[in-house]
């Protein structure tokens, strides 16, 4: 204490200097992580576009080919998704429109710190394949049903055993520049985004209730139709055993009894 003022000891200044040093060391350690955040966001955005592109491939391939396959379809779809999912976001949707390897056709968000594109070549860096084996033949995109005869009703219900169709998209990304240490290992990562979408095809549905009933009539042999003749015996027995007003016969073989019919008054248009 001097002239009523307290003089700080050396320990106080020493603790303040230690806190500043710890902050600087921690900042130096976290700075590379903060600088990588934009790149991680770009990778996530490309991954999302790859997933959307695989959905486009799966749905489009199933409408443009069948089990016989089309050897040129993979290249066509790779050109389509390159332009519609991996080029500039405002690109117009045109038939047979291919993206060029120049800045006007590139997504300006997908660039590295030196302003180089992460997808350098649309033709070679974007690949489309089909099935779990990643073949370029869309005919190989089907994973057949394991029993080969779904529900054992393949012929009666016109079901097919091609099973699940899978469309895949793979995008090879350029490595980051290696002149900065904190970019490692992204400078030698050789990252490839791969996504796939699977569709269950060849489902069966009747055109109308009558068509469904016709299909089922051909396959419901037992116990449906086979028990129908027994109704003439079972119904009188039930009528004798049950008291008047009791249960009625079990309607053996009368499949129409189980139809889900909408009452006519529910089909009227509202006034």
Protein Blocks (a to p, Z undefined) as FASTA:
>chain_A
ZZhiacddfklmmmmmmmmmmmmmmmmmmmmmmmmmmmmmmmmmmmmmmmmmmmmmmmmm
mmmccfkopaklmmmmmmmmmmmmmmcfkbccdehiacddbfklpcfklccfkopafblb
lklmpccdedjkopabfklmpccdfklpghhlmmmnopafkbpaddddddddddddfkbf
klpcklmnopacdddddddehiacdfblklmmmmmmmmmmblklmmmmmmmmmmmmmmmm
pcghiacdehioilmlmpccddfklmpccZZ
